[in-house]
């Protein structure tokens, strides 16, 4: 994602306790795909704009519905699609080579 410091994905992180056991888990909130992403999928990670970070993270002062309204598809000019190899889908593999591009990035066409 270009300009990653201006936007953030919209994760939800949880720490669950059961007796002496602790489980750290997370999920990624998705939304409908913008036009660029719809070339490969009908959903995409929700994006929270920098101006909305504090409201997104305020779980005491912001209602859930208001927070979810902050998580929306990214503007098309802020993303590019990069094809990577199939090893990215295999949990036995880990490393920077999983992100090696197989071709040129695809960017949104000018409107």
Buried (B, 14 or more C-beta within 10 A) or exposed (E): EEEEEEBBBBBEEEEEEEEEEEEEEEEEBBBEBBEBBEEEEEEBBBBBBEEBEEBBEEEEEBEEEEBBEBBBBBBBEBBBBEEBBEEEEEEEEEEEEBEEEEEEEBEBEEE
